Amino acid sequence: MQHTHSQIVDGTTKETIFMLEHPPIYTSGTSAKQSDLINKGNIETIATGRGGQWTYHGPGQRVYWPLLDLSTREKDVRKYVFQLEAWIIQTLACFSIDGQRREGLPGVWVVRKDLNQPNRVDKIAAIGVRISKWVTMHGIAINIDPDLTAFNGIVPCGVTDGGVTSFADLGHIVTMPELDMASQTCFNQVFETE
């Protein structure tokens, strides 16, 4: 990611998106509090340069790292995060999942109507970005079918009034390639790329 970022800054390569699926790992962003790492167990931890707090990455979760040159788009960090959320919300809609924003809490959330708890919202996708020289790094993580119990080892994104969910937890069986196809279409719609 760092190497590609440097190449985009230098103008020697085009914008790109990395698609990843990590082994089990807890990552901390620049706002992470050590007290929010509750019980890491055998899961490795790593500090990253992205914004945000603690999150879990692991098998069954799709991570997208868009490396975009905002100097050729619009130099607006809030707009970029808003666009990332729109991208996720549109992608979820392709699978009949109603994703929502929460004021002041980056990421995408789902109201748990399936649990008959209309006031409960669980996070289905996290956002943590870094922007250097107006080129973006890191990105989003969408829960398809990760081990949701791993989130019990942290206070995910520092939020205590919501849980974490996934496509599978909501009863939607989706493969990574299916998600990737939908997300590519929705990315092009949100970011207006060729």
Backbone as JSON Lines, residues from 0, in Angstrom:
{"i":0,"aa":"M","n":[0.82,-1.18,0.0],"ca":[0.0,0.0,0.0],"c":[0.87,1.26,0.0]}
{"i":1,"aa":"Q","n":[1.89,1.27,0.87],"ca":[2.76,2.45,0.96],"c":[3.48,2.69,-0.37]}
{"i":2,"aa":"H","n":[3.95,1.61,-0.98],"ca":[4.67,1.72,-2.25],"c":[3.75,2.28,-3.34]}
{"i":3,"aa":"T","n":[2.54,1.73,-3.44],"ca":[1.59,2.2,-4.44],"c":[1.19,3.64,-4.16]}
{"i":4,"aa":"H","n":[1.02,3.97,-2.89],"ca":[0.7,5.35,-2.51],"c":[1.78,6.3,-3.05]}
{"i":5,"aa":"S","n":[3.04,5.95,-2.83],"ca":[4.15,6.8,-3.31],"c":[4.13,6.95,-4.82]}
{"i":6,"aa":"Q","n":[3.81,5.87,-5.52],"ca":[3.76,5.92,-6.98],"c":[2.62,6.81,-7.47]}
{"i":7,"aa":"I","n":[1.48,6.79,-6.78],"ca":[0.36,7.65,-7.17],"c":[0.74,9.11,-6.93]}
{"i":8,"aa":"V","n":[1.37,9.37,-5.78],"ca":[1.82,10.74,-5.47],"c":[2.79,11.22,-6.54]}
{"i":9,"aa":"D","n":[3.7,10.34,-6.97],"ca":[4.7,10.7,-7.99],"c":[4.11,10.75,-9.4]}
{"i":10,"aa":"G","n":[2.91,10.25,-9.57],"ca":[2.29,10.23,-10.89],"c":[2.77,9.1,-11.77]}
{"i":11,"aa":"T","n":[3.39,8.07,-11.17],"ca":[3.92,6.96,-11.97],"c":[2.98,5.76,-12.04]}
{"i":12,"aa":"T","n":[1.86,5.82,-11.32],"ca":[0.85,4.76,-11.43],"c":[-0.52,5.37,-11.21]}
{"i":13,"aa":"K","n":[-1.55,4.64,-11.62],"ca":[-2.92,5.12,-11.52],"c":[-3.52,4.73,-10.17]}
{"i":14,"aa":"E","n":[-4.65,5.34,-9.87],"ca":[-5.4,4.97,-8.67],"c":[-5.71,3.48,-8.7]}
{"i":15,"aa":"T","n":[-5.84,2.91,-7.52],"ca":[-6.1,1.47,-7.44],"c":[-6.87,1.15,-6.18]}
{"i":16,"aa":"I","n":[-7.44,-0.04,-6.14],"ca":[-8.11,-0.53,-4.93],"c":[-7.55,-1.91,-4.63]}
{"i":17,"aa":"F","n":[-7.02,-2.06,-3.41],"ca":[-6.59,-3.38,-2.95],"c":[-7.8,-4.08,-2.33]}
{"i":18,"aa":"M","n":[-7.95,-5.37,-2.61],"ca":[-8.99,-6.19,-2.01],"c":[-8.29,-7.24,-1.15]}
{"i":19,"aa":"L","n":[-8.58,-7.24,0.15],"ca":[-7.86,-8.1,1.07],"c":[-8.79,-8.91,1.95]}
{"i":20,"aa":"E","n":[-8.25,-10.0,2.49],"ca":[-8.9,-10.76,3.55],"c":[-7.77,-11.13,4.51]}
{"i":21,"aa":"H","n":[-7.77,-10.52,5.68],"ca":[-6.68,-10.67,6.62],"c":[-6.8,-11.93,7.47]}
{"i":22,"aa":"P","n":[-5.67,-12.43,7.99],"ca":[-5.73,-13.42,9.06],"c":[-6.23,-12.7,10.31]}
{"i":23,"aa":"P","n":[-6.63,-13.4,11.36],"ca":[-7.14,-12.73,12.56],"c":[-6.12,-11.72,13.13]}
{"i":24,"aa":"I","n":[-6.59,-10.48,13.29],"ca":[-5.71,-9.42,13.8],"c":[-6.56,-8.27,14.35]}
{"i":25,"aa":"Y","n":[-6.1,-7.69,15.44],"ca":[-6.7,-6.45,15.94],"c":[-5.8,-5.32,15.48]}
{"i":26,"aa":"T","n":[-6.41,-4.29,14.9],"ca":[-5.62,-3.13,14.48],"c":[-6.11,-1.9,15.23]}
{"i":27,"aa":"S","n":[-5.15,-1.06,15.58],"ca":[-5.5,0.19,16.26],"c":[-5.22,1.36,15.34]}
{"i":28,"aa":"G","n":[-6.15,2.31,15.36],"ca":[-5.97,3.54,14.63],"c":[-5.35,4.6,15.51]}
{"i":29,"aa":"T","n":[-5.24,5.79,14.99],"ca":[-4.55,6.86,15.71],"c":[-5.31,7.35,16.94]}
{"i":30,"aa":"S","n":[-6.6,7.02,17.05],"ca":[-7.4,7.44,18.21],"c":[-7.66,6.3,19.19]}
{"i":31,"aa":"A","n":[-7.02,5.15,18.99],"ca":[-7.29,3.98,19.82],"c":[-6.82,4.19,21.26]}
{"i":32,"aa":"K","n":[-7.62,3.71,22.19],"ca":[-7.28,3.74,23.61],"c":[-6.89,2.33,24.03]}
{"i":33,"aa":"Q","n":[-5.78,2.21,24.74],"ca":[-5.33,0.9,25.18],"c":[-6.39,0.21,26.04]}
{"i":34,"aa":"S","n":[-7.17,0.99,26.78],"ca":[-8.21,0.42,27.64],"c":[-9.33,-0.23,26.84]}
{"i":35,"aa":"D","n":[-9.44,0.07,25.53],"ca":[-10.46,-0.55,24.69],"c":[-10.02,-1.9,24.12]}
{"i":36,"aa":"L","n":[-8.78,-2.29,24.4],"ca":[-8.31,-3.64,24.08],"c":[-8.59,-4.48,25.32]}
{"i":37,"aa":"I","n":[-9.72,-5.15,25.34],"ca":[-10.23,-5.82,26.54],"c":[-9.55,-7.16,26.79]}
{"i":38,"aa":"N","n":[-9.53,-8.0,25.77],"ca":[-8.97,-9.34,25.92],"c":[-8.54,-9.83,24.55]}
{"i":39,"aa":"K","n":[-7.26,-9.6,24.21],"ca":[-6.8,-9.95,22.87],"c":[-6.6,-11.45,22.68]}
{"i":40,"aa":"G","n":[-6.5,-12.2,23.77],"ca":[-6.3,-13.64,23.63],"c":[-5.07,-13.93,22.8]}
{"i":41,"aa":"N","n":[-5.24,-14.82,21.82],"ca":[-4.12,-15.2,20.95],"c":[-4.07,-14.4,19.65]}
{"i":42,"aa":"I","n":[-4.88,-13.36,19.57],"ca":[-4.94,-12.59,18.33],"c":[-3.87,-11.49,18.35]}
{"i":43,"aa":"E","n":[-3.12,-11.42,17.28],"ca":[-2.05,-10.42,17.15],"c":[-2.65,-9.01,17.1]}
{"i":44,"aa":"T","n":[-1.9,-8.04,17.59],"ca":[-2.3,-6.64,17.49],"c":[-1.25,-5.87,16.71]}
{"i":45,"aa":"I","n":[-1.71,-4.84,16.01],"ca":[-0.79,-4.0,15.27],"c":[-1.33,-2.58,15.24]}
{"i":46,"aa":"A","n":[-0.44,-1.63,15.42],"ca":[-0.81,-0.21,15.31],"c":[-0.68,0.19,13.84]}
{"i":47,"aa":"T","n":[-1.67,0.92,13.37],"ca":[-1.66,1.37,11.98],"c":[-1.64,2.89,11.95]}
{"i":48,"aa":"G","n":[-1.45,3.45,10.81],"ca":[-1.46,4.91,10.68],"c":[-2.81,5.45,10.28]}
{"i":49,"aa":"R","n":[-3.81,4.58,10.22],"ca":[-5.14,5.04,9.81],"c":[-5.83,5.76,10.95]}
{"i":50,"aa":"G","n":[-6.89,6.47,10.63],"ca":[-7.72,7.08,11.65],"c":[-8.59,6.02,12.31]}
{"i":51,"aa":"G","n":[-9.25,6.42,13.37],"ca":[-10.16,5.5,14.04],"c":[-9.54,4.85,15.25]}
{"i":52,"aa":"Q","n":[-10.26,3.87,15.77],"ca":[-9.86,3.21,17.01],"c":[-9.54,1.74,16.76]}
{"i":53,"aa":"W","n":[-9.96,0.86,17.65],"ca":[-9.68,-0.57,17.49],"c":[-10.71,-1.22,16.58]}
{"i":54,"aa":"T","n":[-10.25,-2.15,15.75],"ca":[-11.15,-3.02,15.02],"c":[-10.51,-4.39,14.88]}
{"i":55,"aa":"Y","n":[-11.32,-5.33,14.46],"ca":[-10.86,-6.7,14.21],"c":[-10.94,-6.95,12.72]}
{"i":56,"aa":"H","n":[-9.92,-7.61,12.18],"ca":[-9.95,-8.1,10.81],"c":[-9.71,-9.6,10.85]}
{"i":57,"aa":"G","n":[-10.36,-10.32,9.96],"ca":[-10.15,-11.76,9.92],"c":[-10.84,-12.4,8.74]}
{"i":58,"aa":"P","n":[-10.68,-13.71,8.62],"ca":[-11.34,-14.45,7.53],"c":[-12.85,-14.2,7.55]}
{"i":59,"aa":"G","n":[-13.42,-14.06,6.36],"ca":[-14.84,-13.8,6.25],"c":[-15.17,-12.31,6.23]}
{"i":60,"aa":"Q","n":[-14.15,-11.48,6.19],"ca":[-14.35,-10.04,6.13],"c":[-13.6,-9.51,4.91]}
{"i":61,"aa":"R","n":[-14.28,-8.72,4.09],"ca":[-13.63,-8.13,2.92],"c":[-13.14,-6.74,3.29]}
{"i":62,"aa":"V","n":[-11.87,-6.51,3.04],"ca":[-11.25,-5.22,3.28],"c":[-10.91,-4.61,1.92]}
{"i":63,"aa":"Y","n":[-11.33,-3.37,1.72],"ca":[-10.99,-2.62,0.5],"c":[-10.14,-1.43,0.9]}
{"i":64,"aa":"W","n":[-8.99,-1.27,0.24],"ca":[-8.13,-0.11,0.43],"c":[-8.13,0.7,-0.86]}
{"i":65,"aa":"P","n":[-9.0,1.7,-0.98],"ca":[-8.93,2.56,-2.17],"c":[-7.77,3.54,-2.05]}
{"i":66,"aa":"L","n":[-6.91,3.56,-3.03],"ca":[-5.84,4.55,-3.11],"c":[-6.23,5.53,-4.21]}
{"i":67,"aa":"L","n":[-6.84,6.63,-3.78],"ca":[-7.39,7.6,-4.71],"c":[-6.67,8.94,-4.56]}
{"i":68,"aa":"D","n":[-6.51,9.62,-5.66],"ca":[-5.85,10.92,-5.66],"c":[-6.9,12.01,-5.53]}
{"i":69,"aa":"L","n":[-7.1,12.5,-4.31],"ca":[-8.12,13.52,-4.07],"c":[-7.74,14.87,-4.67]}
{"i":70,"aa":"S","n":[-6.47,15.05,-5.01],"ca":[-6.09,16.33,-5.63],"c":[-6.66,16.42,-7.05]}
{"i":71,"aa":"T","n":[-7.02,15.3,-7.65],"ca":[-7.65,15.32,-8.97],"c":[-9.15,15.15,-8.87]}
{"i":72,"aa":"R","n":[-9.65,14.95,-7.67],"ca":[-11.09,14.78,-7.42],"c":[-11.59,16.01,-6.67]}
{"i":73,"aa":"E","n":[-11.56,15.93,-5.36],"ca":[-11.93,17.07,-4.52],"c":[-11.22,16.92,-3.19]}
{"i":74,"aa":"K","n":[-10.51,17.95,-2.78],"ca":[-9.74,17.91,-1.53],"c":[-10.67,18.15,-0.35]}
{"i":75,"aa":"D","n":[-11.46,17.14,-0.03],"ca":[-12.46,17.24,1.02],"c":[-12.53,15.9,1.75]}
{"i":76,"aa":"V","n":[-11.92,15.83,2.93],"ca":[-11.85,14.57,3.68],"c":[-13.23,14.1,4.1]}
{"i":77,"aa":"R","n":[-14.06,15.01,4.59],"ca":[-15.42,14.61,5.03],"c":[-16.23,14.08,3.85]}
{"i":78,"aa":"K","n":[-16.11,14.72,2.71],"ca":[-16.83,14.23,1.53],"c":[-16.34,12.83,1.17]}
{"i":79,"aa":"Y","n":[-15.05,12.61,1.26],"ca":[-14.5,11.29,0.93],"c":[-15.08,10.22,1.85]}
{"i":80,"aa":"V","n":[-15.12,10.47,3.16],"ca":[-15.68,9.5,4.1],"c":[-17.17,9.3,3.79]}
{"i":81,"aa":"F","n":[-17.88,10.38,3.49],"ca":[-19.3,10.29,3.13],"c":[-19.47,9.4,1.9]}
{"i":82,"aa":"Q","n":[-18.57,9.56,0.91],"ca":[-18.64,8.73,-0.3],"c":[-18.35,7.26,0.01]}
{"i":83,"aa":"L","n":[-17.39,7.01,0.91],"ca":[-17.12,5.62,1.29],"c":[-18.37,5.0,1.92]}
{"i":84,"aa":"E","n":[-19.04,5.75,2.78],"ca":[-20.27,5.23,3.4],"c":[-21.35,5.0,2.33]}
{"i":85,"aa":"A","n":[-21.48,5.92,1.38],"ca":[-22.45,5.75,0.3],"c":[-22.14,4.51,-0.52]}
{"i":86,"aa":"W","n":[-20.86,4.27,-0.77],"ca":[-20.43,3.08,-1.51],"c":[-20.87,1.82,-0.78]}
{"i":87,"aa":"I","n":[-20.64,1.77,0.52],"ca":[-21.03,0.6,1.3],"c":[-22.55,0.44,1.31]}
{"i":88,"aa":"I","n":[-23.27,1.53,1.57],"ca":[-24.73,1.47,1.65],"c":[-25.33,0.97,0.34]}
{"i":89,"aa":"Q","n":[-24.82,1.47,-0.79],"ca":[-25.32,1.01,-2.09],"c":[-24.98,-0.46,-2.33]}
{"i":90,"aa":"T","n":[-23.78,-0.86,-1.91],"ca":[-23.39,-2.27,-2.07],"c":[-24.29,-3.17,-1.24]}
{"i":91,"aa":"L","n":[-24.55,-2.79,0.0],"ca":[-25.44,-3.59,0.86],"c":[-26.83,-3.68,0.25]}
{"i":92,"aa":"A","n":[-27.31,-2.59,-0.34],"ca":[-28.65,-2.57,-0.94],"c":[-28.78,-3.6,-2.07]}
{"i":93,"aa":"C","n":[-27.67,-3.91,-2.73],"ca":[-27.69,-4.94,-3.78],"c":[-28.08,-6.3,-3.22]}
{"i":94,"aa":"F","n":[-27.93,-6.46,-1.91],"ca":[-28.26,-7.73,-1.24],"c":[-29.42,-7.56,-0.27]}
{"i":95,"aa":"S","n":[-30.22,-6.51,-0.48],"ca":[-31.42,-6.23,0.33],"c":[-31.1,-5.99,1.8]}
{"i":96,"aa":"I","n":[-29.96,-5.38,2.06],"ca":[-29.6,-4.98,3.43],"c":[-29.65,-3.45,3.48]}
{"i":97,"aa":"D","n":[-30.37,-2.93,4.46],"ca":[-30.57,-1.5,4.61],"c":[-29.5,-0.92,5.53]}
{"i":98,"aa":"G","n":[-28.4,-0.47,4.96],"ca":[-27.32,0.14,5.74],"c":[-27.62,1.6,6.01]}
{"i":99,"aa":"Q","n":[-27.16,2.07,7.17],"ca":[-27.42,3.45,7.57],"c":[-26.16,4.09,8.15]}
{"i":100,"aa":"R","n":[-26.13,5.41,8.11],"ca":[-25.09,6.18,8.79],"c":[-25.56,6.46,10.21]}
{"i":101,"aa":"R","n":[-24.58,6.71,11.1],"ca":[-24.88,7.23,12.44],"c":[-24.08,8.51,12.61]}
{"i":102,"aa":"E","n":[-24.74,9.56,12.99],"ca":[-24.11,10.86,13.14],"c":[-22.87,10.77,14.03]}
{"i":103,"aa":"G","n":[-21.74,11.23,13.5],"ca":[-20.5,11.28,14.27],"c":[-19.78,9.95,14.42]}
{"i":104,"aa":"L","n":[-20.31,8.89,13.82],"ca":[-19.69,7.55,13.93],"c":[-19.46,6.99,12.53]}
{"i":105,"aa":"P","n":[-18.27,7.16,11.97],"ca":[-18.01,6.65,10.62],"c":[-18.26,5.15,10.54]}
{"i":106,"aa":"G","n":[-18.74,4.73,9.4],"ca":[-19.05,3.32,9.18],"c":[-20.49,3.19,8.75]}
{"i":107,"aa":"V","n":[-20.93,1.94,8.61],"ca":[-22.3,1.67,8.2],"c":[-22.93,0.71,9.19]}
{"i":108,"aa":"W","n":[-24.17,1.02,9.54],"ca":[-24.9,0.33,10.6],"c":[-26.2,-0.27,10.07]}
{"i":109,"aa":"V","n":[-26.71,-1.27,10.8],"ca":[-27.96,-1.94,10.43],"c":[-28.87,-1.98,11.65]}
{"i":110,"aa":"V","n":[-30.12,-1.55,11.46],"ca":[-31.12,-1.67,12.53],"c":[-31.5,-3.15,12.64]}
{"i":111,"aa":"R","n":[-31.49,-3.67,13.86],"ca":[-31.72,-5.11,14.07],"c":[-33.2,-5.46,14.21]}
{"i":112,"aa":"K","n":[-33.95,-5.23,13.13],"ca":[-35.36,-5.6,13.1],"c":[-35.53,-7.1,13.27]}
{"i":113,"aa":"D","n":[-34.53,-7.87,12.79],"ca":[-34.61,-9.33,12.88],"c":[-34.59,-9.81,14.33]}
{"i":114,"aa":"L","n":[-34.09,-9.0,15.24],"ca":[-34.05,-9.36,16.65],"c":[-35.18,-8.71,17.44]}
{"i":115,"aa":"N","n":[-36.11,-8.08,16.7],"ca":[-37.22,-7.36,17.34],"c":[-36.71,-6.32,18.33]}
{"i":116,"aa":"Q","n":[-35.6,-5.67,17.96],"ca":[-35.03,-4.61,18.78],"c":[-34.85,-3.38,17.89]}
{"i":117,"aa":"P","n":[-35.95,-2.65,17.64],"ca":[-35.91,-1.54,16.68],"c":[-34.98,-0.4,17.07]}
{"i":118,"aa":"N","n":[-34.52,-0.36,18.31],"ca":[-33.6,0.7,18.72],"c":[-32.15,0.25,18.71]}
{"i":119,"aa":"R","n":[-31.91,-1.01,18.4],"ca":[-30.55,-1.54,18.38],"c":[-29.98,-1.42,16.97]}
{"i":120,"aa":"V","n":[-28.78,-0.89,16.89],"ca":[-28.07,-0.83,15.61],"c":[-26.71,-1.51,15.78]}
{"i":121,"aa":"D","n":[-26.36,-2.34,14.82],"ca":[-25.08,-3.03,14.82],"c":[-24.27,-2.6,13.6]}
{"i":122,"aa":"K","n":[-22.98,-2.52,13.78],"ca":[-22.09,-2.11,12.69],"c":[-21.8,-3.31,11.79]}
{"i":123,"aa":"I","n":[-21.97,-3.09,10.48],"ca":[-21.67,-4.14,9.5],"c":[-20.42,-3.8,8.69]}
{"i":124,"aa":"A","n":[-20.03,-2.52,8.72],"ca":[-18.84,-2.1,7.96],"c":[-18.14,-0.96,8.69]}
{"i":125,"aa":"A","n":[-16.83,-1.08,8.82],"ca":[-16.01,-0.08,9.49],"c":[-15.22,0.72,8.46]}
{"i":126,"aa":"I","n":[-14.9,1.95,8.84],"ca":[-14.1,2.83,7.98],"c":[-12.94,3.38,8.8]}
{"i":127,"aa":"G","n":[-11.74,3.29,8.24],"ca":[-10.56,3.89,8.85],"c":[-9.62,4.3,7.73]}
{"i":128,"aa":"V","n":[-9.39,5.58,7.58],"ca":[-8.58,6.05,6.45],"c":[-7.42,6.9,6.91]}
{"i":129,"aa":"R","n":[-6.5,7.05,6.03],"ca":[-5.4,8.0,6.18],"c":[-5.24,8.68,4.84]}
{"i":130,"aa":"I","n":[-4.98,9.97,4.88],"ca":[-4.76,10.72,3.64],"c":[-3.44,11.47,3.78]}
{"i":131,"aa":"S","n":[-2.54,11.22,2.86],"ca":[-1.24,11.87,2.86],"c":[-0.98,12.4,1.46]}
{"i":132,"aa":"K","n":[-0.63,13.66,1.37],"ca":[-0.39,14.32,0.09],"c":[-1.6,14.17,-0.83]}
{"i":133,"aa":"W","n":[-2.77,14.19,-0.22],"ca":[-4.07,14.08,-0.87],"c":[-4.3,12.76,-1.6]}
{"i":134,"aa":"V","n":[-3.53,11.72,-1.23],"ca":[-3.79,10.38,-1.74],"c":[-4.23,9.52,-0.55]}
{"i":135,"aa":"T","n":[-5.33,8.81,-0.73],"ca":[-5.94,8.04,0.36],"c":[-5.24,6.7,0.57]}
{"i":136,"aa":"M","n":[-5.34,6.22,1.81],"ca":[-4.84,4.89,2.17],"c":[-5.82,4.24,3.14]}
{"i":137,"aa":"H","n":[-5.62,2.95,3.4],"ca":[-6.51,2.15,4.24],"c":[-7.9,2.23,3.65]}
{"i":138,"aa":"G","n":[-8.97,2.05,4.43],"ca":[-10.28,2.11,3.81],"c":[-11.39,1.52,4.63]}
{"i":139,"aa":"I","n":[-12.03,0.47,4.08],"ca":[-13.23,-0.07,4.69],"c":[-13.12,-1.58,4.9]}
{"i":140,"aa":"A","n":[-13.91,-2.07,5.85],"ca":[-13.99,-3.51,6.11],"c":[-15.46,-3.88,6.21]}
{"i":141,"aa":"I","n":[-15.9,-4.81,5.38],"ca":[-17.3,-5.25,5.36],"c":[-17.36,-6.68,5.88]}
{"i":142,"aa":"N","n":[-18.22,-6.89,6.87],"ca":[-18.35,-8.21,7.48],"c":[-19.29,-9.1,6.68]}
{"i":143,"aa":"I","n":[-18.71,-10.1,6.02],"ca":[-19.52,-11.09,5.3],"c":[-19.87,-12.22,6.26]}
{"i":144,"aa":"D","n":[-18.87,-12.91,6.77],"ca":[-19.1,-13.99,7.73],"c":[-17.86,-14.21,8.6]}
{"i":145,"aa":"P","n":[-17.37,-13.17,9.27],"ca":[-16.22,-13.35,10.15],"c":[-16.67,-13.95,11.49]}
{"i":146,"aa":"D","n":[-15.71,-14.32,12.3],"ca":[-16.0,-14.78,13.66],"c":[-16.37,-13.55,14.49]}
{"i":147,"aa":"L","n":[-17.65,-13.32,14.68],"ca":[-18.11,-12.13,15.38],"c":[-17.7,-12.13,16.85]}
{"i":148,"aa":"T","n":[-17.41,-13.3,17.42],"ca":[-16.99,-13.33,18.83],"c":[-15.64,-12.66,19.01]}
{"i":149,"aa":"A","n":[-14.84,-12.54,17.95],"ca":[-13.54,-11.87,18.05],"c":[-13.7,-10.4,18.41]}
{"i":150,"aa":"F","n":[-14.84,-9.81,18.06],"ca":[-15.07,-8.4,18.4],"c":[-15.27,-8.2,19.9]}
{"i":151,"aa":"N","n":[-15.5,-9.3,20.64],"ca":[-15.67,-9.21,22.09],"c":[-14.36,-8.86,22.8]}
{"i":152,"aa":"G","n":[-13.23,-9.01,22.12],"ca":[-11.93,-8.71,22.71],"c":[-11.58,-7.24,22.71]}
{"i":153,"aa":"I","n":[-12.41,-6.42,22.06],"ca":[-12.16,-4.98,21.94],"c":[-13.47,-4.21,22.13]}
{"i":154,"aa":"V","n":[-13.34,-2.92,22.28],"ca":[-14.5,-2.03,22.13],"c":[-14.41,-1.56,20.68]}
{"i":155,"aa":"P","n":[-15.19,-2.18,19.77],"ca":[-15.03,-1.87,18.35],"c":[-15.28,-0.39,18.04]}
{"i":156,"aa":"C","n":[-14.28,0.24,17.49],"ca":[-14.35,1.65,17.09],"c":[-14.73,2.55,18.26]}
{"i":157,"aa":"G","n":[-14.54,2.07,19.49],"ca":[-14.83,2.86,20.68],"c":[-16.3,3.03,20.97]}
{"i":158,"aa":"V","n":[-17.15,2.27,20.29],"ca":[-18.6,2.42,20.42],"c":[-19.16,1.35,21.35]}
{"i":159,"aa":"T","n":[-19.87,1.79,22.38],"ca":[-20.45,0.85,23.35],"c":[-21.96,0.7,23.23]}
{"i":160,"aa":"D","n":[-22.61,1.51,22.4],"ca":[-24.07,1.42,22.3],"c":[-24.52,0.77,20.99]}
{"i":161,"aa":"G","n":[-23.75,-0.17,20.52],"ca":[-24.09,-0.93,19.32],"c":[-23.2,-2.12,19.22]}
{"i":162,"aa":"G","n":[-23.69,-3.17,18.59],"ca":[-22.89,-4.37,18.41],"c":[-22.28,-4.43,17.03]}
{"i":163,"aa":"V","n":[-21.88,-5.62,16.64],"ca":[-21.29,-5.86,15.33],"c":[-22.08,-6.98,14.68]}
{"i":164,"aa":"T","n":[-22.34,-6.85,13.39],"ca":[-23.08,-7.87,12.67],"c":[-22.38,-8.19,11.35]}
{"i":165,"aa":"S","n":[-22.97,-9.08,10.6],"ca":[-22.41,-9.5,9.31],"c":[-23.55,-9.91,8.39]}
{"i":166,"aa":"F","n":[-23.21,-10.11,7.12],"ca":[-24.19,-10.64,6.18],"c":[-24.78,-11.93,6.72]}
{"i":167,"aa":"A","n":[-23.92,-12.86,7.14],"ca":[-24.38,-14.17,7.61],"c":[-25.24,-14.04,8.85]}
{"i":168,"aa":"D","n":[-24.84,-13.17,9.78],"ca":[-25.61,-12.95,11.0],"c":[-27.01,-12.45,10.69]}
{"i":169,"aa":"L","n":[-27.13,-11.7,9.59],"ca":[-28.43,-11.18,9.17],"c":[-29.19,-12.16,8.28]}
{"i":170,"aa":"G","n":[-28.6,-13.34,8.03],"ca":[-29.27,-14.36,7.23],"c":[-29.01,-14.27,5.74]}
{"i":171,"aa":"H","n":[-27.98,-13.52,5.34],"ca":[-27.64,-13.37,3.92],"c":[-26.35,-14.14,3.63]}
{"i":172,"aa":"I","n":[-26.45,-15.13,2.78],"ca":[-25.27,-15.91,2.39],"c":[-24.73,-15.33,1.09]}
{"i":173,"aa":"V","n":[-23.55,-14.73,1.18],"ca":[-22.94,-14.03,0.05],"c":[-21.48,-14.43,-0.02]}
{"i":174,"aa":"T","n":[-20.98,-14.65,-1.22],"ca":[-19.57,-14.99,-1.4],"c":[-18.75,-13.71,-1.62]}
{"i":175,"aa":"M","n":[-17.44,-13.83,-1.4],"ca":[-16.56,-12.69,-1.67],"c":[-16.67,-12.23,-3.12]}
{"i":176,"aa":"P","n":[-16.64,-13.14,-4.11],"ca":[-16.76,-12.66,-5.5],"c":[-18.07,-11.94,-5.77]}
{"i":177,"aa":"E","n":[-19.17,-12.39,-5.15],"ca":[-20.44,-11.69,-5.33],"c":[-20.37,-10.28,-4.75]}
{"i":178,"aa":"L","n":[-19.79,-10.17,-3.56],"ca":[-19.65,-8.85,-2.94],"c":[-18.75,-7.96,-3.79]}
{"i":179,"aa":"D","n":[-17.64,-8.53,-4.29],"ca":[-16.7,-7.75,-5.11],"c":[-17.37,-7.21,-6.38]}
{"i":180,"aa":"M","n":[-18.19,-8.04,-7.01],"ca":[-18.86,-7.59,-8.24],"c":[-19.81,-6.43,-7.93]}
{"i":181,"aa":"A","n":[-20.6,-6.57,-6.88],"ca":[-21.54,-5.51,-6.51],"c":[-20.79,-4.25,-6.09]}
{"i":182,"aa":"S","n":[-19.73,-4.43,-5.33],"ca":[-19.0,-3.25,-4.83],"c":[-18.31,-2.51,-5.97]}
{"i":183,"aa":"Q","n":[-17.86,-3.22,-6.99],"ca":[-17.24,-2.54,-8.13],"c":[-18.26,-1.67,-8.85]}
{"i":184,"aa":"T","n":[-19.44,-2.22,-9.09],"ca":[-20.49,-1.45,-9.75],"c":[-20.86,-0.22,-8.93]}
{"i":185,"aa":"C","n":[-21.03,-0.41,-7.62],"ca":[-21.43,0.71,-6.76],"c":[-20.31,1.73,-6.6]}
{"i":186,"aa":"F","n":[-19.07,1.28,-6.57],"ca":[-17.95,2.22,-6.5],"c":[-17.98,3.16,-7.7]}
{"i":187,"aa":"N","n":[-18.17,2.58,-8.88],"ca":[-18.21,3.39,-10.1],"c":[-19.35,4.39,-10.06]}
{"i":188,"aa":"Q","n":[-20.48,4.01,-9.48],"ca":[-21.62,4.93,-9.38],"c":[-21.32,6.08,-8.42]}
{"i":189,"aa":"V","n":[-20.72,5.76,-7.27],"ca":[-20.48,6.77,-6.24],"c":[-19.32,7.69,-6.61]}
{"i":190,"aa":"F","n":[-18.25,7.11,-7.12],"ca":[-17.06,7.9,-7.4],"c":[-16.94,8.34,-8.85]}
{"i":191,"aa":"E","n":[-17.94,7.98,-9.68],"ca":[-18.01,8.42,-11.06],"c":[-16.71,8.16,-11.82]}
{"i":192,"aa":"T","n":[-16.29,6.9,-11.82],"ca":[-15.08,6.53,-12.55],"c":[-15.45,5.78,-13.82]}
{"i":193,"aa":"E","n":[-14.49,5.65,-14.66],"ca":[-14.68,4.9,-15.92],"c":[-14.63,3.42,-15.65]}
